[in-house]
Amino acid sequence: MSDRRAEGDRDGRCRLCGTLLPEPDGESPSDEFCSTGCRDVAAEFGTNDGVTSDDSDGSAEDSDPPLRSVDRPADPRPTATADDERPDGTVRTFFRVDGMHSATCEAFLEAVAEGRDGVDDAEASYVTETIRVDHDPDRISTDALENALSTLGYTAYLRDDATADDETGGTQRSREMSGLRKRRSDDMLEMRYVVGVVFGSFLLLPFVAVLYPMFLTSFTDWGAIEHFEGAFTGFSGPLYLPLFLILTGAIIYLTGGPLLRGAYVSLKLRRPTTDLLAVFTILSAYVFSILVSGLGRNDLYFDLTIVVASVVMGATYYEATVKRRATDRLTDLTVSQVDTARLYAGDGSTTELPVADLESGDRVLVREGERIPVDGTLSEGECTVDEAVVTGESLPVTKAAGDDVVGGSVVTTDAAVVDVGERTTSSIERLTRVVWNVQSADHGVTRRADEFAATLVPIVLAAAVVVGVGSLLAGASGLTASLAALMTLMVASPWALGFATPYSVAASLQEALERGIVVFDETVFERLRAVDVVVFDKTGTLTTGEMTVREADAPDDLLAAAAALEQRAAHPAAAAIADAFGSNGGAFEDDDGTARADGGSTASGELTVREFHTHATGVEGTVDDRTVLVGHPDLFRDRGWTLESDLEARIDHAREAGRLPIVVGRDGTAEGVVIVGDEPREAWDETIAALDEDGVDVVVLTGDDGTAADVFDRHPGVDHVFAGVSPDGKTATVERMKTDDRVAMVGDGTNDAPALAAADLGISLGSGTALAADAADVAIVDDDLAAVERAFALSRAARSRIRQNLGLAFVYNAIAIPAAVLGIVNPLVTTVAVVAGTLLIVGNAERSLVAE
């Protein structure tokens, strides 16, 4: 080991991102950082293991408190020993748990898991409906954990491909079973709600037909309704009481079951929630009705029980439906994961087998266009590999025998024989593990309504006790005092908070979905409003990620010959040249907007190509008996071809503009240059300008070199541009910036997933991968960069909607409490109060948040 790695900072690792530093080669950016990008970030913001002068002014101490409700791991980035930090013999398993909707659910499920023998640690997050469990598989299996966590109406199942530590987590059967369980859970929620509503509708008929008209006599002398007086009591008590008692009880169990569970959990953990407030009204009305029916009275509130349970659970069901619809919008995305590999034998034969069965020392064959299944070393020959999904580099790289290759990357030219490394995992799998390690460590933010509930529950209970005790002191019987206390719970408990919150959330999520913004976390709007810095990935986010020809200065027949060669190559730049100048090519525009014709006038299909060769930085062949070379300027220099000074100037100018110059030449002389590049997305300028106008800082991160991001660096709304930043460096940059500010990350690729998960808020674009979308809190369905700023606008408008609806939640109490004080409360009054409050909340929630 070199002195640098033996004595270097952090045991030979980059001071910013923790990446193992390479051996000294004289070209590294420093002895402390793995790349110029990490060095530049550290110079601006400091490292994660110390502070710079930027921190010395106390800004970190004066900054707002962290946006998350719990501390994160000190360093969630992947390292070679990340899995070994757990106790020996334990594995990490991730479960999706349906039914989680509050911080109390997290605490309860963590307690359930940690109470099992063999479990070392458990962390849950209702935001992601995930619980991470570290356990000894010899003492407790994943099946046993799954059964233990499936309690009190919660449904647990293995999280799809959550971690390579779980032997079955990445198998097709596991994914199928997880999907089946998820559908069953969704279907069960829907069935319970529908059955409850159907039963409730039948039970409400007597109230609508007889009881409500009868109670109108309390407010009017209209003789037409006097015949209803006494009609309800005409029913035989033994007939209707068991009917209402049993069926209303069934509705409480079926429809209100999740509310009962939430109330039980909140009491067990001593953390009152809105579920408890709703249960106060539901059960007090039910018990009150049973007691008064025994006294022969007709002020029965079974209807209040039915309506409140149905309304509150209806909002919860609506919220779950919207979230499911949001998830379905992204089903076309796939994680860049490989399930099978082609084992390569010495005689050239191959055998297909699951990736999980590969062992260190095996050799696998990867054909052109296929994805490398696991990390390893190229065994023989040369090939070009597209590592964009893993590293973020926009251009493929050439690999020679002995070079390392990463699992998840794509072989774009030739075939590759890969020697499997010591650990038979891919970079994709490690990225997946990092995403969930970061995500599941972030507990959800407690809903504002639950904070209200924690204050209101003692007040409501105290009021009921005071009324009950006061009635006893006034000489009332125990039954009468109990009825007074129950009536107080019915009219004083603000149950509608449990309706207003999920319905408002669902309406906001639905409106965002209609605008192409998929939100997975109901706290996202609150967190968006708190963002100080938006970090953009460049390739595929601010730019399209697709190479196109921007300029061409070469003879048309040479361009056609170049296209004939490039049609045989797989480089993105080659595809751009072939599309522009091949037989099917079309016109393109220079950067100045001038239309240019392609080289299609000499159809490449009519050209004869012989002796085609692929070089590390270009292609060569004989086209119609002339030697043609297309590629990087260095290729021409290495081959000794003439490269005139004016052409060199064009090349330098293109690089300064962030473009990729491709030189074309014939018979030993470079004759022209083709400028290719990926285009900035539409509305990128307006989006950055709008964020800057809102007072949000903008930072651009890219794995490309600095010139590729110059166009963004020149924008007045961009505060910083950091180039040459690796995926680990992006995550480390976000973590470092979070110490002073609230950070949102916008990205599109699998390589961005850890940074998206590490940010206070992650936003992925629709063209990205499933892992990026799953790691993000917000996903833009289409490649519409303007939707990023639109999400910020929605978040600001959603705040007023939530506040208004929380205020409207007290309409029921504003009607029922005065009526109770005046002694005129009855089932009709409470029903009117329920309907009025519900309609006001629904109407306000369905208003469009922002103008089109």
Secondary structure by P-SEA (a helix, b strand, c coil): cccccccccccccccccccccccccccccccccccaaaaaaaaacccccccccccccccccccccccccccccccccccccccccccccbbbbbbbbcccccaaaaaaaaaaaaacccccbbbbbccccbbbbbcccccccaaaaaaaaccccbbbcccccccccccccccaaaaaaaaaaaaaaaaaaaaaaaaaaaaaaaaaccccccccccccccccccccccccccccccccccccaaaaaaaaaaaaaacaaaaaaaaaaaaaaccccaaaaaaaaaaaaaaaaaaaaaacccccaaaaaaaaaaaaaaaaaaaaaaaaaaaaaccccccccccbbbbbccccbbbbbbcccccccbbbbbcccccccbbbcccbbbbbbbccccccccbbbbbcccccccccccccccccccccccccccaaaaaaaaaaaaaaaccccccaaaaaaaaaaaaaaaaaaaaaaaaaaacccaaaaaaaaaaaaacccccaaaaaaaaaaaaaaaaaaaacbbbcccaaaaaaaaccbbbbbccccccccccccccccccaaaaaaaaaaacccccaaaaaaaaaccccbbbbbccccbbbbccccccccccccccccccccbbbbbcccbbbbbccaaaaaaacccccaaaaaaaaaaaaacbbbbbbbccccccbbbbbbbbcccaaaaaaaaaaaacbbbbbbcccccccccccccccccccccccccaaaaaaaaaaaacccbbbbbbccccaaaaaaaccbbbbcccccaaaaaaccccccccccaaaaaaaaaaaaaaaaaaaaaaacccccccaaaaaaaccccaaaaaaaaaaaaaaaaaaaacccccc
